Amino acid sequence: MASASALLSGDRQDSLWGNSLEVQTVGFFVLMGMVITASLMIGKSKLAITKLFIFSGLVSLLLLVIQTLRLFLGPEFLSFNQFLASTSTYVGSFNDLALFSGLVLLVSMILIQGVSFGWLGRVALSLTTILSLLMLAIVNFSFVWLIIGTLSLLMLLYLLSKDTWLRLENEERKNTSPFAVAMILLVVLTSLVFVVGGNNLGSAISKMTGISYLEVRPSFDATMDLVRATYSNNVLLGVGPNRFEDAWRQYKDPIINETNFWSTDFTAGNGFIPTLFVTTGLAGALAIVVFLLAFIYAAIVLLSPLNLKTVGI
């Protein structure tokens, strides 16, 4: 559906690829679909899952290291003439970087509890955790801090109590890994500090790094206004992938011209899915929603006790 919308959009280059494979382009949709499909195809192979986790961990660590170096060495470092601003990242906006760091932290805490690591693996996992916390501290996304803090606290309580009230009488007692406890405790304490004093700490970190970031996006109502205006011309396929900015300039509420954002050209709406209703129309947005629901269902089936036993987890 996205491809059909792109071919009929009037600006095929922008819709198919954009300037550098933006997240709203057809090329990114294809890449995202390939990654998701590949993860499901290898789901029953323990060796493949292990390799996938190792590869994903190394890529995540590399991205975090590069982003850290860019913050301290300047945005020109490894910019490739595309990521020239200090708040530009390889995973999107600064808020996207916070979400990515939070996801890396969550996966790391899960792996720490269930997988035995050698000294090299522990070093890599420790560095990944510390850099993820550093990125979260610099961005200071309060919602991500709250989620990570809550989940890490639950994981710590589970880790400390699973061999007491969760252990069967005839089950052999397993020693809790001090490394796992230490890393999860670090995440808990850091999250608690930023949840309690996030505003003051955020201001102090902004002064130290010289980075001030505020992400502004259209409200849900403004996005829905664009959806209704777009559907008056093409309800099925929308204005075309990666062309929300064109729709914004054409259909935005005239009252916005009286605000400070009169000259701001937004590239996306209130959220990823609402943006798709503008760019790919009703058919494209519903197709993405159905695909995501099917993926969630397949993931639930894959993670059922029978299949987990099959792959040896």
KEKE-3310 file (N, C-alpha, C; in steps of 0.2 Angstrom, whole numbers, plus 5000, padded with zeros to 4 digits):
npx = (5004:5010:5019:5011:5005:5016:5020:5010:5010:5016:5028:5040:5053:5055:5046:5049:5062:5068:5079:5089:5084:5073:5062:5049:5048:5046:5056:5061:5050:5051:5063:5061:5050:5058:5067:5059:5052:5062:5067:5056:5057:5068:5065:5064:5076:5089:5103:5103:5095:5104:5115:5108:5105:5118:5123:5114:5117:5130:5129:5121:5129:5140:5133:5130:5142:5147:5138:5140:5154:5151:5144:5154:5165:5160:5147:5152:5159:5159:5148:5144:5139:5125:5120:5122:5118:5120:5110:5107:5105:5109:5098:5086:5077:5082:5073:5070:5082:5082:5072:5077:5088:5082:5076:5087:5092:5082:5082:5095:5095:5086:5094:5105:5099:5096:5106:5123:5138:5155:5170:5173:5160:5153:5160:5157:5143:5141:5147:5138:5126:5130:5133:5120:5113:5119:5116:5102:5102:5107:5097:5086:5072:5058:5047:5052:5062:5054:5047:5058:5064:5053:5052:5065:5066:5056:5062:5074:5069:5063:5074:5081:5072:5068:5073:5069:5054:5049:5055:5054:5052:5059:5068:5084:5094:5099:5113:5112:5118:5131:5135:5124:5115:5121:5122:5108:5104:5111:5105:5092:5095:5100:5089:5079:5085:5084:5070:5066:5073:5073:5071:5080:5092:5092:5094:5106:5114:5112:5119:5132:5135:5131:5120:5104:5088:5072:5058:5045:5029:5015:4999:4987:4974:4977:4984:4973:4965:4972:4971:4958:4957:4966:4959:4949:4953:4960:4956:4960:4974:4981:4993:5005:5020:5031:5028:5022:5025:5022:5008:5006:5010:5000:4987:4986:4979:4974:4975:4987:4997:4997:5004:5020:5025:5023:5031:5036:5039:5033:5038:5032:5017:5007:5010:5017:5008:4996:5002:5004:4991:4989:4999:5000:4987:4970:4970:4984:4988:4979:4984:4997:4994:4987:4997:5006:4999:4997:5011:5013:5004:5011:5023:5018:5014:5026:5033:5027:5026:5028:5035:5046:5052:5056:5066:5075:5076)
npy = (4994:5006:5008:5009:5021:5029:5029:5036:5048:5060:5064:5054:5051:5057:5050:5037:5035:5047:5059:5053:5039:5041:5038:5038:5034:5023:5014:5013:5006:4994:4989:4988:4979:4968:4966:4962:4951:4942:4940:4933:4921:4915:4911:4898:4892:4890:4893:4902:4912:4916:4921:4932:4940:4943:4950:4960:4966:4970:4979:4989:4993:4999:5009:5017:5020:5028:5039:5044:5049:5058:5068:5073:5076:5083:5088:5086:5074:5059:5063:5061:5071:5072:5071:5084:5092:5094:5087:5077:5060:5043:5036:5043:5057:5066:5061:5049:5043:5042:5033:5022:5019:5016:5004:4996:4995:4988:4976:4972:4970:4959:4949:4949:4942:4929:4923:4917:4925:4927:4935:4945:4946:4952:4964:4970:4971:4978:4991:4994:4996:5007:5017:5018:5023:5035:5041:5042:5051:5062:5066:5065:5060:5060:5051:5039:5036:5034:5022:5013:5014:5008:4995:4990:4990:4980:4969:4968:4965:4953:4945:4945:4938:4926:4914:4911:4913:4909:4897:4879:4866:4854:4859:4863:4875:4890:4901:4918:4929:4941:4950:4953:4958:4969:4977:4979:4985:4997:5003:5004:5014:5025:5028:5031:5043:5052:5052:5058:5070:5075:5087:5097:5090:5088:5102:5105:5096:5099:5112:5108:5100:5108:5106:5109:5103:5102:5094:5098:5094:5092:5093:5080:5083:5093:5084:5076:5085:5087:5074:5073:5083:5078:5066:5071:5073:5061:5047:5034:5032:5043:5057:5052:5043:5050:5063:5071:5084:5092:5090:5097:5110:5113:5111:5115:5122:5139:5147:5144:5151:5162:5160:5155:5145:5147:5146:5134:5118:5103:5087:5075:5069:5068:5056:5040:5031:5039:5048:5040:5038:5050:5051:5038:5035:5028:5014:5011:5014:5006:4993:4993:4993:4981:4972:4974:4969:4956:4952:4954:4944:4933:4934:4931:4918:4912:4914:4906:4894:4881:4883:4890:4880:4872:4879:4879:4889)
npz = (5000:5004:4994:4982:4986:4986:4972:4966:4972:4967:4970:4969:4972:4985:4992:4991:4995:5000:5007:5015:5018:5027:5041:5037:5024:5010:5008:5021:5027:5021:5025:5039:5039:5034:5044:5055:5050:5048:5061:5066:5058:5062:5075:5081:5082:5093:5092:5082:5088:5098:5091:5085:5096:5100:5089:5088:5101:5099:5089:5095:5105:5098:5091:5103:5108:5097:5097:5109:5108:5098:5105:5113:5105:5096:5083:5070:5070:5062:5054:5041:5033:5035:5048:5056:5066:5084:5091:5082:5078:5075:5076:5075:5082:5097:5107:5102:5103:5117:5119:5112:5120:5132:5128:5125:5138:5145:5138:5141:5155:5156:5149:5158:5169:5164:5157:5156:5157:5151:5155:5145:5140:5151:5152:5140:5142:5153:5149:5139:5147:5155:5145:5140:5151:5152:5140:5142:5153:5147:5138:5146:5147:5154:5155:5150:5160:5171:5167:5165:5178:5186:5180:5182:5196:5199:5193:5201:5213:5210:5207:5219:5227:5221:5224:5236:5240:5228:5225:5223:5235:5233:5224:5219:5226:5218:5216:5217:5205:5208:5199:5191:5200:5204:5192:5189:5201:5199:5188:5194:5205:5198:5190:5200:5205:5194:5192:5204:5205:5191:5184:5189:5188:5174:5169:5174:5168:5155:5155:5157:5145:5135:5127:5123:5122:5114:5109:5098:5092:5081:5089:5093:5089:5079:5070:5067:5060:5048:5043:5040:5030:5021:5017:5010:4997:4994:5000:5001:4998:5003:5005:5001:5006:5018:5016:5024:5028:5017:5017:5029:5026:5017:5022:5036:5050:5049:5060:5066:5060:5068:5079:5088:5080:5066:5055:5056:5049:5050:5050:5054:5062:5077:5081:5076:5070:5068:5059:5048:5043:5037:5027:5020:5019:5022:5018:5019:5032:5040:5035:5040:5054:5055:5052:5062:5073:5070:5071:5084:5089:5084:5091:5104:5103:5100:5111:5120:5133:5128:5116:5120:5128:5117:5110:5120:5130)
capx = (5000:5014:5022:5006:5004:5022:5020:5005:5011:5018:5035:5042:5060:5054:5042:5052:5069:5069:5086:5093:5080:5069:5057:5042:5049:5044:5062:5062:5045:5053:5068:5058:5047:5063:5070:5053:5051:5068:5067:5051:5059:5074:5063:5064:5083:5093:5109:5101:5093:5110:5118:5104:5106:5125:5124:5110:5121:5136:5127:5118:5135:5143:5129:5130:5149:5148:5134:5144:5159:5149:5143:5160:5170:5157:5143:5155:5162:5155:5141:5142:5135:5118:5119:5126:5116:5122:5105:5105:5107:5108:5091:5081:5078:5084:5068:5070:5088:5080:5068:5082:5093:5078:5075:5093:5093:5077:5085:5101:5093:5083:5099:5109:5096:5095:5112:5129:5143:5162:5172:5172:5153:5152:5163:5152:5136:5142:5148:5132:5122:5132:5132:5113:5111:5122:5111:5095:5103:5108:5091:5081:5065:5055:5043:5057:5065:5049:5046:5064:5064:5048:5053:5071:5065:5053:5067:5078:5065:5062:5081:5083:5067:5066:5076:5066:5047:5047:5058:5051:5055:5064:5072:5091:5095:5104:5116:5111:5124:5132:5136:5117:5112:5125:5120:5101:5104:5114:5099:5087:5097:5100:5082:5076:5088:5081:5063:5064:5076:5075:5072:5086:5098:5092:5096:5113:5118:5112:5124:5138:5136:5129:5115:5097:5083:5065:5054:5039:5026:5008:4994:4983:4968:4980:4985:4967:4963:4976:4969:4951:4958:4969:4954:4944:4956:4962:4955:4963:4982:4984:4997:5011:5025:5037:5026:5018:5027:5019:5002:5006:5010:4994:4981:4986:4974:4977:4977:4994:5001:4997:5008:5027:5026:5020:5036:5039:5037:5033:5039:5028:5012:5007:5013:5019:5002:4992:5006:5003:4984:4990:5004:4998:4979:4967:4973:4991:4988:4976:4988:5002:4991:4986:5004:5009:4995:4999:5017:5012:5001:5016:5028:5015:5014:5033:5036:5023:5030:5030:5040:5052:5055:5058:5072:5080:5077)
capy = (5000:5012:5008:5012:5028:5033:5029:5040:5054:5065:5065:5047:5050:5059:5045:5030:5035:5053:5061:5048:5034:5043:5033:5038:5032:5016:5010:5011:5001:4988:4987:4987:4972:4962:4964:4959:4945:4938:4938:4927:4915:4911:4910:4891:4890:4893:4896:4909:4917:4918:4925:4938:4944:4945:4955:4966:4969:4974:4985:4994:4996:5003:5016:5021:5023:5033:5044:5047:5052:5064:5073:5076:5078:5088:5084:5084:5068:5054:5065:5059:5076:5071:5072:5089:5095:5091:5083:5072:5054:5038:5032:5048:5063:5064:5057:5042:5040:5040:5026:5016:5018:5012:4997:4992:4994:4983:4969:4970:4968:4953:4945:4948:4937:4923:4921:4917:4928:4927:4942:4949:4948:4956:4971:4973:4972:4984:4997:4995:4998:5013:5022:5019:5027:5041:5044:5044:5056:5068:5067:5066:5059:5058:5045:5033:5035:5031:5015:5009:5013:5003:4988:4988:4988:4974:4964:4967:4961:4946:4942:4944:4934:4920:4907:4910:4911:4906:4890:4873:4863:4849:4862:4865:4883:4893:4907:4924:4932:4947:4955:4954:4962:4976:4981:4981:4990:5003:5005:5006:5020:5030:5030:5034:5049:5056:5052:5062:5077:5075:5094:5100:5087:5090:5108:5105:5092:5104:5117:5104:5098:5114:5104:5110:5100:5102:5092:5100:5091:5094:5090:5075:5087:5096:5079:5073:5090:5085:5067:5074:5087:5074:5062:5075:5072:5054:5044:5027:5031:5049:5061:5049:5042:5055:5069:5075:5091:5095:5091:5102:5117:5114:5110:5117:5127:5146:5151:5142:5156:5168:5157:5155:5139:5148:5144:5127:5113:5097:5081:5070:5071:5067:5049:5036:5028:5045:5051:5035:5040:5056:5049:5032:5035:5023:5008:5010:5014:5000:4988:4993:4991:4973:4969:4974:4965:4949:4951:4953:4938:4928:4934:4928:4911:4910:4915:4902:4889:4875:4885:4891:4874:4869:4882:4878:4894)
capz = (5000:5004:4987:4978:4988:4984:4965:4964:4976:4963:4972:4970:4975:4992:4996:4991:4998:5004:5007:5018:5021:5033:5044:5034:5017:5008:5009:5028:5029:5018:5029:5045:5038:5033:5051:5059:5047:5049:5068:5067:5055:5066:5082:5084:5082:5099:5089:5078:5093:5102:5086:5084:5102:5100:5084:5090:5106:5097:5085:5100:5109:5093:5091:5109:5108:5092:5099:5115:5105:5094:5110:5116:5100:5091:5079:5064:5070:5059:5053:5034:5030:5036:5055:5057:5073:5090:5093:5077:5080:5070:5077:5074:5086:5104:5111:5099:5106:5124:5118:5110:5126:5137:5126:5126:5145:5146:5135:5145:5162:5155:5148:5164:5174:5162:5153:5159:5153:5152:5157:5140:5139:5156:5150:5135:5144:5158:5145:5136:5152:5157:5140:5139:5156:5150:5135:5145:5157:5143:5135:5152:5145:5161:5154:5149:5166:5175:5165:5166:5185:5188:5178:5185:5203:5199:5191:5206:5218:5208:5207:5226:5230:5217:5227:5243:5240:5222:5224:5226:5241:5231:5219:5221:5227:5214:5219:5213:5202:5211:5194:5189:5206:5204:5186:5190:5206:5196:5184:5199:5208:5193:5188:5205:5206:5189:5193:5209:5203:5184:5181:5191:5185:5167:5168:5176:5162:5149:5155:5156:5138:5130:5123:5125:5117:5115:5103:5097:5087:5081:5093:5090:5085:5073:5065:5064:5055:5042:5041:5037:5024:5016:5014:5006:4991:4993:5007:5001:4998:5006:5001:5000:5012:5019:5013:5030:5028:5012:5019:5034:5023:5013:5026:5043:5053:5048:5066:5068:5058:5073:5084:5086:5075:5060:5050:5057:5044:5054:5046:5056:5066:5084:5082:5070:5066:5065:5053:5042:5041:5032:5022:5016:5018:5026:5017:5021:5039:5042:5033:5045:5060:5055:5052:5069:5077:5068:5073:5092:5090:5082:5096:5110:5102:5100:5118:5125:5137:5124:5111:5124:5129:5111:5109:5125:5134)
cpx = (5004:5017:5018:5005:5010:5022:5015:5005:5013:5026:5038:5048:5059:5051:5045:5058:5070:5076:5091:5089:5077:5064:5051:5042:5047:5050:5063:5056:5047:5059:5066:5054:5052:5066:5065:5052:5056:5069:5062:5053:5064:5072:5064:5071:5087:5099:5108:5099:5099:5114:5115:5105:5113:5126:5120:5114:5127:5134:5125:5124:5139:5139:5130:5137:5150:5144:5137:5150:5157:5147:5149:5165:5167:5152:5146:5158:5157:5148:5139:5138:5128:5116:5123:5124:5119:5117:5103:5108:5106:5101:5085:5082:5081:5080:5068:5077:5086:5076:5072:5086:5088:5077:5081:5094:5088:5080:5091:5100:5090:5089:5104:5106:5096:5101:5118:5134:5150:5164:5172:5165:5151:5154:5158:5145:5136:5143:5142:5127:5124:5131:5124:5110:5113:5118:5105:5096:5104:5101:5086:5074:5062:5051:5047:5060:5060:5048:5052:5065:5059:5050:5060:5070:5061:5058:5072:5075:5064:5069:5083:5078:5066:5068:5073:5058:5045:5050:5054:5055:5061:5069:5079:5092:5101:5107:5115:5117:5125:5132:5129:5114:5115:5122:5113:5100:5106:5108:5094:5088:5097:5093:5078:5079:5085:5074:5062:5067:5078:5076:5078:5092:5098:5095:5104:5117:5118:5117:5131:5140:5134:5124:5108:5092:5076:5061:5047:5035:5019:5004:4990:4977:4971:4981:4979:4964:4966:4973:4962:4952:4961:4964:4949:4946:4958:4962:4959:4971:4985:4989:5004:5016:5030:5035:5021:5019:5023:5011:5001:5005:5003:4988:4981:4981:4977:4979:4984:4998:5001:5001:5016:5029:5024:5024:5039:5035:5038:5034:5035:5022:5012:5010:5014:5013:4998:4996:5004:4996:4984:4994:5002:4991:4976:4969:4980:4991:4985:4981:4994:5000:4990:4992:5007:5005:4996:5006:5017:5009:5007:5021:5025:5016:5022:5036:5032:5028:5033:5036:5047:5056:5059:5065:5077:5081:5074)
cpy = (5006:5013:5011:5019:5032:5034:5035:5047:5060:5067:5058:5047:5052:5053:5038:5030:5041:5055:5056:5042:5036:5038:5033:5036:5024:5011:5008:5006:4994:4985:4985:4980:4967:4960:4960:4952:4940:4936:4933:4921:4911:4910:4903:4889:4894:4896:4902:4914:4920:4923:4932:4943:4947:4951:4961:4970:4973:4980:4991:4997:5001:5010:5020:5024:5029:5040:5048:5051:5059:5070:5076:5078:5083:5084:5083:5077:5063:5056:5063:5064:5076:5073:5077:5093:5091:5086:5078:5066:5049:5034:5037:5054:5061:5060:5050:5039:5038:5033:5020:5014:5014:5005:4993:4991:4988:4976:4967:4967:4961:4947:4944:4943:4930:4920:4922:4920:4927:4934:4947:4951:4953:4963:4974:4975:4978:4991:4999:4998:5005:5018:5023:5024:5034:5045:5046:5050:5063:5071:5069:5066:5056:5051:5038:5031:5032:5023:5011:5008:5008:4996:4986:4986:4981:4968:4963:4963:4954:4942:4941:4939:4927:4914:4907:4908:4908:4899:4885:4870:4858:4852:4864:4873:4885:4900:4913:4928:4939:4953:4957:4959:4969:4980:4983:4986:4997:5007:5008:5013:5026:5033:5033:5042:5054:5057:5058:5069:5078:5082:5097:5097:5088:5096:5108:5101:5096:5109:5114:5103:5103:5112:5105:5108:5100:5100:5094:5096:5093:5090:5084:5078:5090:5090:5076:5078:5088:5079:5069:5078:5083:5069:5065:5074:5065:5050:5037:5027:5038:5053:5058:5048:5048:5061:5073:5082:5095:5096:5096:5109:5118:5115:5112:5122:5134:5149:5149:5147:5162:5166:5157:5150:5141:5146:5137:5122:5106:5091:5075:5073:5069:5060:5046:5034:5034:5048:5047:5037:5046:5054:5043:5031:5029:5016:5006:5009:5008:4993:4987:4991:4983:4969:4968:4970:4958:4948:4950:4946:4932:4928:4931:4921:4908:4910:4910:4897:4883:4877:4887:4885:4871:4872:4882:4884:4893)
cpz = (5000:4997:4982:4979:4985:4976:4963:4968:4972:4965:4974:4974:4983:4995:4996:4995:5003:5003:5010:5022:5027:5035:5041:5027:5016:5009:5017:5030:5026:5023:5036:5044:5037:5040:5055:5057:5049:5057:5070:5064:5058:5073:5085:5084:5088:5096:5086:5083:5096:5097:5085:5090:5102:5095:5086:5096:5104:5093:5090:5103:5104:5092:5097:5109:5103:5094:5105:5112:5101:5099:5113:5111:5095:5086:5072:5064:5067:5057:5046:5031:5030:5043:5058:5064:5079:5093:5088:5079:5074:5070:5077:5079:5093:5108:5108:5102:5113:5124:5116:5116:5131:5134:5127:5134:5147:5144:5139:5152:5161:5154:5154:5169:5171:5158:5157:5155:5155:5154:5152:5139:5145:5155:5145:5137:5149:5154:5141:5141:5154:5152:5139:5145:5155:5145:5138:5149:5153:5140:5140:5150:5151:5160:5154:5156:5171:5173:5166:5174:5188:5186:5181:5192:5203:5198:5197:5212:5216:5209:5214:5229:5227:5220:5234:5242:5233:5221:5227:5231:5239:5226:5222:5221:5222:5217:5214:5211:5205:5205:5191:5194:5205:5198:5187:5195:5204:5192:5189:5202:5204:5191:5193:5206:5200:5189:5198:5207:5196:5182:5183:5188:5177:5165:5169:5170:5156:5149:5154:5149:5133:5125:5126:5119:5119:5109:5103:5091:5087:5086:5090:5086:5079:5068:5062:5059:5048:5039:5037:5030:5019:5013:5010:4998:4989:4999:5007:5002:5001:5002:4999:5005:5012:5016:5018:5029:5023:5014:5025:5031:5020:5017:5033:5044:5052:5054:5069:5066:5063:5079:5083:5081:5068:5054:5051:5052:5048:5049:5048:5061:5074:5086:5076:5066:5064:5059:5047:5039:5036:5026:5017:5016:5022:5025:5019:5029:5042:5041:5038:5052:5061:5055:5059:5074:5076:5071:5081:5093:5089:5088:5102:5109:5102:5107:5123:5128:5132:5119:5114:5126:5123:5109:5114:5130:5141)
residu = (MET:ALA:SER:ALA:SER:ALA:LEU:LEU:SER:GLY:ASP:ARG:GLN:ASP:SER:LEU:TRP:GLY:ASN:SER:LEU:GLU:VAL:GLN:THR:VAL:GLY:PHE:PHE:VAL:LEU:MET:GLY:MET:VAL:ILE:THR:ALA:SER:LEU:MET:ILE:GLY:LYS:SER:LYS:LEU:ALA:ILE:THR:LYS:LEU:PHE:ILE:PHE:SER:GLY:LEU:VAL:SER:LEU:LEU:LEU:LEU:VAL:ILE:GLN:THR:LEU:ARG:LEU:PHE:LEU:GLY:PRO:GLU:PHE:LEU:SER:PHE:ASN:GLN:PHE:LEU:ALA:SER:THR:SER:THR:TYR:VAL:GLY:SER:PHE:ASN:ASP:LEU:ALA:LEU:PHE:SER:GLY:LEU:VAL:LEU:LEU:VAL:SER:MET:ILE:LEU:ILE:GLN:GLY:VAL:SER:PHE:GLY:TRP:LEU:GLY:ARG:VAL:ALA:LEU:SER:LEU:THR:THR:ILE:LEU:SER:LEU:LEU:MET:LEU:ALA:ILE:VAL:ASN:PHE:SER:PHE:VAL:TRP:LEU:ILE:ILE:GLY:THR:LEU:SER:LEU:LEU:MET:LEU:LEU:TYR:LEU:LEU:SER:LYS:ASP:THR:TRP:LEU:ARG:LEU:GLU:ASN:GLU:GLU:ARG:LYS:ASN:THR:SER:PRO:PHE:ALA:VAL:ALA:MET:ILE:LEU:LEU:VAL:VAL:LEU:THR:SER:LEU:VAL:PHE:VAL:VAL:GLY:GLY:ASN:ASN:LEU:GLY:SER:ALA:ILE:SER:LYS:MET:THR:GLY:ILE:SER:TYR:LEU:GLU:VAL:ARG:PRO:SER:PHE:ASP:ALA:THR:MET:ASP:LEU:VAL:ARG:ALA:THR:TYR:SER:ASN:ASN:VAL:LEU:LEU:GLY:VAL:GLY:PRO:ASN:ARG:PHE:GLU:ASP:ALA:TRP:ARG:GLN:TYR:LYS:ASP:PRO:ILE:ILE:ASN:GLU:THR:ASN:PHE:TRP:SER:THR:ASP:PHE:THR:ALA:GLY:ASN:GLY:PHE:ILE:PRO:THR:LEU:PHE:VAL:THR:THR:GLY:LEU:ALA:GLY:ALA:LEU:ALA:ILE:VAL:VAL:PHE:LEU:LEU:ALA:PHE:ILE:TYR:ALA:ALA:ILE:VAL:LEU:LEU:SER:PRO:LEU:ASN:LEU:LYS:THR:VAL:GLY:ILE)
# end
